[in-house]
Amino acid sequence: MANLAKVARRAGVSLATASRVISNSPYGVTAELRERVLEAARELDYVPNAHARALVSSRTQTIGVVAQDVSDPYFSEVVRGVQHVADEADRLVTVCNTHRDPERELAYFRLLRSQMVEAILLASSGLEDEGHVKTMAAQIAAFQSSGGRVALIGRHSLVADNVVPENFKGARALGLELSRLGHRRFGVISSPTRLASTTDKLEGFKDALSEAGIELPPECVVEGDFTRDGGYESMRKLLGRVPDLTAVFAANDLMAVGALALLREKGVAVPEEVSVAGFNDFPIARDMVPSLTTVRLPLVEMGARAARLALRPREDGADGGPRVESLPTRLILRDSTGPAPKG
């Protein structure tokens, strides 16, 4: 296996010069010498030792992604965006799956710190829990003080670079459309209420209904768990609580799929009797029968933006505050929603 000394000999340069080129050192090396070293490395199929490089730079060229559930299309699409940027930047991506457990989130963050990764992306909506926020904020501060970089995806109480989808506006647009279609009795399959994204979606939807003079009583909101089965059981509860509902908003598409399955099992026609809408616009949404009305999040772009923030140093003279990028949502109307039934 080729080592750096062989690369230096092939290029006809000193070992120090070869090391500076391979490690992208800021120390000046002429363009001609740099190209000779890189050409020699290609010819010898030289692969830098990541552990040795980490000892010199205090960082491995790795992006850690802390996700809640990579089997959920939301997170798999976000990670796809991260990987696009990582490929361009010659970075490795390590994905940690917390299974929506806050303690695992903290444990994985600590583990990634111990592995001296270059950047950590928290690819999940912020947990609105004061104790968790305080502990995670301390972890982020310690990591950043040692040269690491952090980027968040979704609204958080934490202070760091952040990519924030406009969940409030997306849910509000959906609420306005459903009320325009004449719906007055709604059911909502919410996600866990401790998440910032849940708050934003629910408040946006309520705001639209309020504008139309419609109240959403507490019994019309059932908490789901992001899964198809969670949506199925939540839809069952809603039919028991609000038998005259004509429209259902599920906080993600997987739960909307479960709601559709329960309605189909009960012989309830969609959208003739009940309209159903989701959130995120997963790839399967357009192929369902009926195709699913939803709010589109630019999931791949969210992951890519977060990765670029984490890898891009601040410009000279920029203030020390977090960089926040807001990404718009888009209402996608399909066959699962229609006018409220008459009578």
HELIX and SHEET records of a PDB file:
HELIX    1   1 LEU A    4  ALA A   11  1                                   8    
HELIX    2   2 LEU A   15  ILE A   22  1                                   8    
HELIX    3   3 ALA A   31  LEU A   44  1                                  14    
HELIX    4   4 ALA A   50  SER A   57  1                                   8    
HELIX    5   5 PRO A   73  GLU A   88  1                                  16    
HELIX    6   6 PRO A  102  SER A  114  1                                  13    
HELIX    7   7 GLU A  130  SER A  145  1                                  16    
HELIX    8   8 ASN A  167  ARG A  180  1                                  14    
HELIX    9   9 ALA A  196  GLU A  211  1                                  16    
HELIX   10  10 PRO A  218  CYS A  220  5                                   3    
HELIX   11  11 ARG A  228  ARG A  241  1                                  14    
HELIX   12  12 ASP A  253  GLU A  265  1                                  13    
HELIX   13  13 PRO A  283  ASP A  287  5                                   5    
HELIX   14  14 LEU A  299  LEU A  311  1                                  13    
SHEET    1   A 6 LEU A  92  ASN A  97  0                                        
SHEET    2   A 6 THR A  60  ALA A  67  1                                        
SHEET    3   A 6 VAL A 117  LEU A 122  1                                        
SHEET    4   A 6 ARG A 149  ILE A 153  1                                        
SHEET    5   A 6 ASP A 161  PRO A 165  1                                        
SHEET    6   A 6 VAL A 324  LEU A 327  1                                        
SHEET    1   B 4 VAL A 221  GLU A 223  0                                        
SHEET    2   B 4 PHE A 186  SER A 190  1                                        
SHEET    3   B 4 ALA A 247  ALA A 250  1                                        
SHEET    4   B 4 SER A 275  ALA A 277  1                                        
SHEET    1   C 2 THR A 294  ARG A 296  0                                        
SHEET    2   C 2 ARG A 330  ILE A 332 -1                                        
END                                                                             
